[in-house]
Amino acid sequence: MTKWKPSLLGYRWIMKNMGFFLFLAALAVIYIYNGHYADKISRDITRTNKELKELQYEYKTLKSEVMFRSKQSELAKAVEPFGLKELTHPPYVLVDTVK
């Protein structure tokens, strides 16, 4: 009759290595958390880049509109209802003669 040998997965062996198993479980949890965190950060970066591009488009649109409205001909049209007109002759220079 052969002598019975305890297997490697016996109760004593498992209890002896319980700390190592807990360490491996903690590493697995950290690994999963890190993957989810990286996905979240990637989504945030993508969303922020999209918002930045929208703001850049809005800035360029407003800037071109301001440049168009600040042209001399456009300003003349805008102030005409107020009774203001463009000068047809150069302005006079006032000289202080009293000293």
Secondary structure, 3 states (H helix, E strand, C coil): CCCCCCCCCCHHHHHHCHHHHHHHHHHHHHHHHHHHHHHHHHHHHHHHHHHHHHHHHHHHHHHHHHHHHCCHHHHHHHHHHHCCCCCCCCCCCCCCCCC
